[in-house]
Amino acid sequence: NTESTTDKISTIHCLEGERHDVSMGDVIEFQGEHNSDDGSLLPNGGGGKTTFPKCQVVSVKSPTCFMVKEWRDRKGESKNQAEDDKEKSSKTWKSLLEGKARSFSRVKVPKQLSFSSLRQILQPSSPGEGQKATTTTVSDCWENDTLFAPILDKSFDPVRRRAVMTCTAALDAFVRKYGRLPSKSRPTEKNGGGSSSSKQKRTDMERFHSLVRKMAKEKDDDSSPATTSNEKQRWESLVDQFARTCRAKFTPVQALSGAVGAQEVLKAASGLYNPVCQFLLYDCDEVLQGDLSEEEEEDAEECEHDDEADMVTLPEGQSYILGERTSRKLARSRLFLVGAGAIGCELLKNLAAMGAGTGGGGGKKGRAGRLILTDMDTIEKSNLSRQLLFRDHDVGEFKSVAARAAMSRFSSGCRVETHTCRVGEDEEGGPFDDDFWSSGCDVVLNALDNVEARLFVDSQCVAHGLGLIDAGTLGPKGNMQVVVPNESESYGSSADPPEPSIPVCTLKNFPYEISHTIQWARDLFDGYFYRRPKQANDHVNEIAAMEDLGAFGRTLIEKLGEDAASDMAEELGEDLGPFPFIVGNADCSDPEYVLAVKKVSLNWAIREAHRLFYVAMDELLQKHPADSVDDDGAAFWSGTRRKPRPLRFIPLGSEEDEVSAQQVIINERIAQFVRSAARLRMESFLAVDDNQVGDESSSISLEEALVSLEEQAKLLYKKKKSKEILHNLSGGASSDDVTMSQVLEKLNGAKTGASFLPILNIADFEKDDESNGHVAFVTAASNLR
């Protein structure tokens, strides 16, 4: 860390494996814990947490290193306030230099932004006498880089940018004068007169070029900003290109413009995030086919030979960009769309709006155009926010079927063939056989959610010479790839780098982000209600028929090792052992049976809550006390290692412990965990086909969980060290004998329960069903952790 004589400047280094995402000028705020001189936590900020002075990033050295200086907002601050703040910040700044900050967050600093409207720029009003013109004009746009969002390199080409902005102003003038957009072939009568003289008639293209030259001369003496012959040629080409295509309508660009516009409206309404700075120049002239005049003549001849039934009605304005030949080819092509999720819906909407699947059989192959759509998934409630073709009444329907129904409502001429089967190597006898790949489609569009299916589709496209368009998203990230046969690499030719995973030790012992505790809770769910029931079902017959448990125990130790074998034996004992006590008539309609299952499940959930949130955390602190240091001599509980606090349920009437307001909250959260865990545990034992499962039979109220916790509290606390006591009573037996005896002891309960041959129910995590209790369990476990 360094400090200057005028401003406090420090160099900040991220911990190993961490990267910052700050930029120069960002205002950030560090956070951490401060200790008093005697080592105790300071009371301010709640639990010793305090806030360091706000800092501004003055330099970014690398993705793991940046420099900051102290930052203060002086607006409305009195002299006395400034002195007080200076005195307070000196102490916290010193703590910052000592490395006591453990994290930082950005500070949103309000900023007033104002922009000129497009109308004001294209038609600036003259300033009054003695007033300065403050409105941005088209001329300003030619030179000022700050008026453009830097999304494309073309935005910084001065000749290109000036040509586009000049053409935009000329187009506005043309529309105001003639009330329409210029046409490539339509003559415009000068001054609206009806004279037949050729001098009185000019084409729209000529009129538009004249307006462009007039606009350019208002800024310069020359008719273009270009100085060399090459630049002049570029200028003329750009203006001609603009004139010929300004009537165009291209659905994908319209969709993009609408999305950006909606995003800017949300920014303005919420006051969050920085808006696009005045202009976003999205320039994609590479999609144009150059000079289309020759192609247009051939297209006209081709149209004359088409049968009337085969005539294609092209979307208005699209041929200005793609040309009529390409537009008709698109209409008559057979396009295979794999997936009807968020990307699939957008692709299907765009393709239909572009006329895909509307052509008759007049092409060379003599077959009608068609969109072939397949998706084996059904619509869930959570899909509706991002999959635009679906509505509430579609929930539960196949995505491909509902998508076709939606398409028929706004593009009745589009032929959509739907399937509800998956695409893959293990699908035999389905519609997607070799004949389909060789002659059933022309281009494939992937909108899949897994790499395995993508690779299979890619392999088929390579084998049969088909074009492929692949797209995918993951959170805020996206990827798109166009594969042209024999010209570009295939999808399977390269692989993305593996996603950074959360280390196991971080999830288990040192979580420091909410995403870590959520992932930990998800893993806990899978372990409790998927892996363990499956494990019990896999071994129940073997254990029931086993006469010598010792042989089974030794096999476990040889295969898994002592610790893993002991854990598995304990899990089998817990999962199969309760059945002698709850089986009864095994009738879910019998209240006594359901009550017995509930009692066993509540006791199990209470033990697990105590083990996870008290015993495990207490053992971690015993291994690494609050004042311990690491191998480098630094405080162990620093940086991203957050010192945990063991949590336990303390009854309100407890005499040995005082129940604070914070403890009341802890008690309620523990009860929520017990309630949700016991409910899911019950559903592992109760018959899945019973109508009451997941409703009344397995429901547990918060009051029931609290009562059970109060009953078990004292007993569970006394047994906190039961494992250590059992180990001490074992005397001088060898470690192998101790391990074997522990495994056998745990398997004895499993043996008794397995004799009833129970089958436990397995739960697959489902986030979209609010009534199943899955999300409630993850929420409760994550909050406590």
Number of C-alpha atoms within 10 A of each C-alpha: 12 10 12 9 6 6 11 15 20 21 18 20 17 15 13 7 6 10 13 16 8 17 13 13 13 16 22 22 18 18 18 19 20 24 14 10 8 6 9 10 15 16 13 12 11 10 11 15 16 18 17 26 22 21 24 21 22 19 17 19 12 10 13 16 16 20 19 23 20 20 16 15 8 10 6 7 10 10 10 9 12 13 11 11 13 13 11 13 17 14 12 18 18 12 17 21 16 10 13 21 21 17 13 15 12 15 13 11 9 8 8 5 8 8 12 13 13 15 11 14 17 19 15 17 12 10 11 8 6 6 8 9 12 10 17 18 18 21 18 14 20 21 13 11 15 11 18 18 17 17 12 14 8 15 21 17 13 17 20 21 21 23 24 20 19 25 25 18 19 24 22 17 18 18 12 11 10 12 10 12 17 24 17 16 10 11 16 19 18 14 10 10 10 10 11 9 8 8 9 15 19 15 16 21 19 17 17 24 18 14 19 24 17 15 21 21 14 11 15 11 9 12 17 22 20 19 10 9 9 9 15 16 11 16 21 15 13 18 19 16 15 19 24 19 19 18 18 16 17 18 18 16 13 12 14 12 14 12 12 14 13 12 14 16 13 14 15 13 9 9 13 11 11 11 15 16 14 17 15 16 18 15 15 10 13 7 9 14 13 12 11 17 10 8 15 15 10 13 16 12 11 11 17 10 10 15 11 11 10 18 17 21 13 19 18 13 16 20 21 20 22 19 20 22 17 16 22 26 18 23 29 29 24 25 23 21 25 25 26 30 26 19 20 28 24 18 20 23 21 18 19 24 18 22 25 28 25 28 29 22 19 21 17 8 9 11 15 18 27 23 25 20 24 23 23 15 17 18 22 17 15 12 17 17 10 13 19 17 22 23 15 11 10 18 17 13 15 20 30 30 20 21 25 21 15 18 20 14 9 12 15 13 16 23 21 26 15 19 19 16 15 17 21 15 11 7 12 10 7 10 14 16 14 11 10 10 21 15 11 16 20 19 18 23 21 24 24 23 15 9 12 12 17 20 16 15 25 23 16 16 23 20 12 14 16 21 19 23 17 19 19 18 14 8 5 5 7 9 9 10 14 15 19 17 16 11 7 10 14 20 20 14 9 8 8 5 6 6 6 6 6 13 11 12 9 16 19 13 16 19 24 16 11 12 13 20 23 20 16 21 23 20 13 17 22 16 13 20 22 18 16 20 24 18 15 23 21 12 13 24 16 13 23 16 12 13 11 9 17 15 11 16 22 18 13 18 19 10 10 14 12 19 12 13 22 24 14 21 23 20 20 27 24 19 25 27 21 20 23 14 12 19 18 13 10 15 14 21 13 12 11 14 18 21 15 17 27 23 15 17 24 26 17 17 25 24 16 16 21 22 17 17 19 20 19 15 20 18 12 17 16 10 10 15 14 13 9 13 14 11 7 7 8 10 15 19 18 17 16 16 15 14 19 18 13 18 21 19 25 22 21 14 10 12 9 7 10 12 16 11 9 8 17 15 11 18 21 16 19 26 26 24 26 31 29 27 29 27 27 26 26 25 23 23 26 25 17 15 7 12 12 15 18 18 11 9 22 21 19 20 13 16 13 13 24 20 13 17 24 17 13 17 19 14 10 16 15 9 10 14 11 10 9 9 11 11 11 9 9 13 9 8 9 9 11 11 11 15 18 17 16 18 27 23 16 21 27 17 21 27 24 18 25 28 16 15 15 17 18 24 20 20 20 12 16 11 14 13 13 10 11 19 20 23 20 18 24 23 20 21 27 20 16 18 22
